[in-house]
Amino acid sequence: MSRYFCDLHIHSCLSPCGDDDMTPANIAGMAMLNGLNIIALTDHNSARNCPAFFHHAKKYGLIPIPGMELTTAEDIHIVCLFRKLEDALLFDEFVSSRRPDYKNKPEIFGHQYLVDENDEIIGEEDTLLVNASNIYIDEAFYEVKKLRGICFPAHIDRSSNGIISALGTFPPEPSFTAYELNKTDSKDGYLEKYPILKKLVHTVSSDAHRLCDIQEAVFSIELSDEPYSSDLVRNNLIDYLSGIIDKEVTSDG
C-alpha cells in the first residue's frame, strides 16, 4: 500500500472558463511541483484534451486519470472518471451528441483550445461547452457505469451547480458511491446535515481553472500498487471511488 496525493478535478484550456495557459504540459508541471501523484483532467462536457494530458502527465511521472465534468440536464456538475483513455473518448462521443449546438463566443466566454502532445494549439472547439447537456443525471450515471468508470457529484459544498443546491438534498438515486468537496473543512457539517454521505467515499479537489489553483499535497488516498504500474493504481483508484475497497482505511484529508 502506498499513499497517493490527488487532485481529481482540473480544467484545461479547452474549458472556456479555464485560463489559456492551462495547457496539459503546464498542468502536469504544476501538479508535480505541488507534490501530487494522481491528477484527473475534467474539462466541461469534453475529454478531447485527455490524449495530450496523458502524454505530459506520464512524462512528469504522474498517474493521469482521463475524465470530464459533465453538466447534466438538471444543471448539476458531476465528475466522470475512466479507467482507460479510450473509454473517456467514447464517453466524449456520447456527450458531444447530446450537447446543445450553441456556438462559443470567445470574446465573452473564453477560448476553447485543443492541444496536441507538443503542447501546441491545434484547433478550437466551436460549441460552447459550459451549457447543460440534455443528459439527465440518472442516464449519465448508467452510461459511465457501462464503461466501468465512476461518476459522482462535484463540489457539493458550493452553491453553483452542486447537487444539493440544485435539488435541496443529496438524493438516494442514482446510487452514487462518492462525492466531491471543494473545501476539506466543510465535511463535518455536510455529514451532519446529510447522513447519507456517511456511507460514501469523499474526495477533495480543486476544480482548478488557473495554474495557481491546482491543489497541493492535501488530499490523499492509500492504494495497493504491487506489482507497480500506473494502470494498476488507476484501476484501484476507480475501485476505491466505487466503494469496492474499504473506504475506512484508505482516505485522508
C-alpha positions as CSV (number, residue, x, y, z in Angstrom):
1,M,0.0,0.0,0.0
2,S,1.2,3.5,-0.8
3,R,-0.3,6.9,-0.2
4,Y,-1.1,9.0,-3.3
5,F,-1.8,12.7,-3.2
6,C,-4.6,13.5,-5.7
7,D,-6.4,16.3,-7.4
8,L,-9.3,14.7,-9.4
9,H,-10.9,17.8,-10.8
10,I,-8.8,20.1,-13.1
11,H,-9.7,22.0,-16.2
12,S,-7.5,22.7,-19.2
13,C,-7.6,25.5,-21.8
14,L,-10.4,23.5,-23.5
15,S,-12.8,24.7,-20.8
16,P,-13.9,28.3,-21.8
17,C,-13.6,29.4,-18.2
18,G,-10.1,27.9,-17.9
19,D,-7.0,30.2,-18.4
20,D,-5.3,29.9,-21.8
21,D,-2.1,28.8,-20.0
22,M,-3.9,25.7,-18.6
23,T,-2.2,23.5,-21.2
24,P,-1.7,19.8,-20.5
25,A,2.1,20.3,-20.1
26,N,1.6,23.3,-17.7
27,I,-1.0,21.4,-15.6
28,A,1.3,18.4,-15.3
29,G,4.3,20.5,-14.4
30,M,2.4,22.4,-11.7
31,A,1.0,19.2,-10.3
32,M,4.4,17.8,-10.0
33,L,5.7,20.9,-8.3
34,N,2.8,20.7,-5.9
35,G,3.7,17.2,-4.8
36,L,0.7,15.5,-6.4
37,N,0.9,11.9,-7.7
38,I,-2.5,11.4,-9.3
39,I,-4.4,14.0,-11.4
40,A,-7.5,14.0,-13.4
41,L,-8.4,16.2,-16.4
42,T,-12.1,17.1,-16.3
43,D,-13.0,19.7,-18.8
44,H,-16.5,20.8,-19.2
45,N,-18.5,18.4,-21.3
46,S,-15.4,17.2,-23.3
47,A,-12.5,14.9,-23.0
48,R,-10.7,15.9,-26.1
49,N,-7.6,17.2,-24.4
50,C,-7.1,14.0,-22.5
51,P,-4.7,12.4,-25.0
52,A,-2.2,15.3,-24.7
53,F,-2.8,15.3,-20.9
54,F,-1.9,11.6,-20.7
55,H,1.4,12.2,-22.6
56,H,2.5,15.1,-20.4
57,A,1.4,13.6,-17.1
58,K,3.4,10.4,-17.7
59,K,6.4,12.5,-18.8
60,Y,6.3,14.2,-15.4
61,G,5.9,10.8,-13.5
62,L,2.3,11.4,-12.7
63,I,-0.6,9.0,-12.9
64,P,-3.2,10.5,-15.2
65,I,-7.0,9.9,-15.0
66,P,-9.0,10.7,-18.1
67,G,-12.3,12.4,-17.3
68,M,-14.9,15.1,-17.8
69,E,-17.0,17.4,-15.7
70,L,-20.5,16.8,-17.2
71,T,-23.2,19.3,-16.8
72,T,-26.5,17.3,-16.6
73,A,-29.9,18.4,-17.8
74,E,-30.6,19.4,-14.3
75,D,-27.7,21.8,-14.5
76,I,-25.7,19.7,-12.0
77,H,-22.0,19.2,-12.3
78,I,-20.7,15.6,-12.0
79,V,-17.2,14.4,-12.2
80,C,-16.8,11.4,-14.6
81,L,-13.5,9.4,-14.4
82,F,-12.4,6.4,-16.5
83,R,-10.0,3.6,-16.4
84,K,-8.8,4.0,-20.0
85,L,-8.3,6.9,-22.3
86,E,-10.3,5.1,-24.9
87,D,-13.3,4.9,-22.6
88,A,-13.2,8.6,-21.9
89,L,-13.1,9.4,-25.6
90,L,-16.1,7.0,-26.1
91,F,-18.0,8.9,-23.4
92,D,-16.9,12.2,-25.1
93,E,-18.6,11.0,-28.4
94,F,-21.8,10.2,-26.4
95,V,-21.8,13.6,-24.7
96,S,-21.0,15.6,-27.9
97,S,-24.1,14.1,-29.5
98,R,-26.2,15.4,-26.6
99,R,-24.8,19.0,-26.2
100,P,-26.9,22.0,-27.3
101,D,-25.5,23.4,-30.5
102,Y,-24.7,26.9,-29.2
103,K,-21.6,28.5,-30.7
104,N,-19.0,29.8,-28.4
105,K,-18.2,33.5,-28.3
106,P,-14.6,33.6,-27.2
107,E,-14.6,37.3,-26.5
108,I,-17.3,36.7,-23.9
109,F,-16.8,33.1,-22.6
110,G,-13.1,32.5,-23.4
111,H,-11.3,30.3,-25.9
112,Q,-11.7,26.5,-26.0
113,Y,-8.3,25.4,-27.2
114,L,-7.5,21.8,-28.3
115,V,-3.8,20.9,-27.7
116,D,-1.5,18.3,-29.1
117,E,1.3,16.3,-27.5
118,N,3.7,19.1,-28.2
119,D,1.5,21.4,-26.1
120,E,0.7,23.4,-29.3
121,I,-2.8,24.6,-30.2
122,I,-4.2,22.5,-33.0
123,G,-7.8,23.8,-33.0
124,E,-10.6,25.3,-31.1
125,E,-13.9,23.8,-30.1
126,D,-16.8,25.8,-31.7
127,T,-19.6,24.6,-29.5
128,L,-19.9,26.3,-26.1
129,L,-19.0,23.6,-23.6
130,V,-20.4,25.1,-20.3
131,N,-24.1,24.7,-21.2
132,A,-26.1,21.9,-19.7
133,S,-26.4,18.8,-21.8
134,N,-29.7,17.0,-22.3
135,I,-28.4,14.1,-20.4
136,Y,-30.3,13.6,-17.1
137,I,-28.3,12.6,-14.1
138,D,-29.7,9.0,-13.9
139,E,-28.7,8.4,-17.6
140,A,-25.3,9.9,-17.1
141,F,-24.7,7.6,-14.1
142,Y,-25.5,4.4,-16.1
143,E,-23.6,5.5,-19.2
144,V,-20.4,6.0,-17.2
145,K,-21.0,2.7,-15.4
146,K,-21.4,0.9,-18.7
147,L,-17.8,2.0,-19.4
148,R,-16.6,0.7,-16.0
149,G,-16.0,4.3,-14.9
150,I,-17.1,6.2,-11.9
151,C,-19.1,9.4,-11.6
152,F,-20.0,11.5,-8.6
153,P,-21.4,14.9,-7.8
154,A,-18.9,17.7,-8.0
155,H,-18.3,20.4,-5.3
156,I,-21.4,19.6,-3.2
157,D,-20.4,22.3,-0.8
158,R,-20.8,25.1,-3.4
159,S,-24.0,26.9,-4.3
160,S,-23.2,26.9,-8.0
161,N,-24.1,23.7,-9.9
162,G,-23.9,21.5,-6.9
163,I,-26.4,18.6,-6.4
164,I,-27.5,19.8,-3.0
165,S,-28.0,23.4,-4.1
166,A,-29.9,22.2,-7.2
167,L,-32.1,19.6,-5.6
168,G,-32.2,20.7,-2.0
169,T,-30.8,17.4,-0.8
170,F,-28.4,14.6,-1.7
171,P,-30.7,12.0,-3.3
172,P,-30.6,8.2,-2.8
173,E,-30.8,7.6,-6.5
174,P,-28.8,7.2,-8.6
175,S,-26.7,5.2,-6.1
176,F,-23.6,7.3,-6.1
177,T,-20.7,5.8,-4.1
178,A,-18.7,9.0,-3.8
179,Y,-18.9,12.8,-3.7
180,E,-16.6,15.7,-4.0
181,L,-15.9,18.6,-1.7
182,N,-14.2,21.8,-2.7
183,K,-13.1,22.5,0.9
184,T,-11.9,20.0,3.4
185,D,-13.3,21.8,6.4
186,S,-16.9,21.6,5.1
187,K,-17.0,17.8,5.5
188,D,-18.3,17.5,9.1
189,G,-21.2,20.0,8.6
190,Y,-22.4,18.1,5.5
191,L,-22.1,14.7,7.1
192,E,-24.3,16.0,10.0
193,K,-26.9,17.6,7.7
194,Y,-27.0,14.8,5.1
195,P,-26.4,11.4,6.8
196,I,-26.5,9.5,3.5
197,L,-22.9,10.9,2.9
198,K,-21.6,8.8,5.8
199,K,-21.9,5.7,3.6
200,L,-20.0,7.3,0.7
201,V,-16.4,7.9,-0.2
202,H,-15.4,11.6,-0.2
203,T,-12.8,13.4,-2.3
204,V,-11.4,16.9,-2.0
205,S,-10.4,18.5,-5.3
206,S,-9.6,22.0,-6.6
207,D,-11.8,22.4,-9.7
208,A,-8.8,24.4,-10.9
209,H,-9.2,26.8,-13.8
210,R,-5.9,28.5,-13.2
211,L,-2.4,27.0,-12.6
212,C,-2.2,28.7,-9.2
213,D,-5.4,26.9,-8.1
214,I,-4.2,23.3,-8.6
215,Q,-4.3,21.6,-5.3
216,E,-1.2,21.0,-3.3
217,A,-0.5,17.7,-1.5
218,V,-3.5,17.9,0.8
219,F,-5.9,15.1,0.0
220,S,-4.5,11.6,-0.3
221,I,-5.7,8.0,-0.8
222,E,-3.9,4.9,0.2
223,L,-3.9,2.3,-2.6
224,S,-2.4,-1.1,-3.3
225,D,0.2,-0.8,-6.0
226,E,2.1,-4.1,-6.2
227,P,3.4,-5.1,-8.7
228,Y,3.5,-1.4,-9.6
229,S,2.0,0.0,-12.8
230,S,0.2,3.2,-13.4
231,D,-2.7,1.2,-14.9
232,L,-3.0,-0.8,-11.6
233,V,-3.1,2.4,-9.5
234,R,-5.7,4.0,-11.8
235,N,-7.9,0.9,-11.6
236,N,-7.5,0.7,-7.9
237,L,-8.5,4.3,-7.6
238,I,-11.6,3.8,-9.6
239,D,-12.4,0.7,-7.4
240,Y,-11.9,2.8,-4.3
241,L,-14.3,5.5,-5.5
242,S,-16.7,2.8,-6.4
243,G,-16.7,1.5,-2.9
244,I,-15.1,-1.8,-3.7
245,I,-12.1,-1.0,-1.5
246,D,-12.8,-0.4,2.2
247,K,-13.0,3.4,2.5
248,E,-12.4,3.4,6.2
249,V,-8.7,2.6,5.8
250,T,-7.8,4.4,2.6
251,S,-8.6,8.1,2.6
252,D,-7.1,11.1,4.3
253,G,-7.8,14.8,4.1
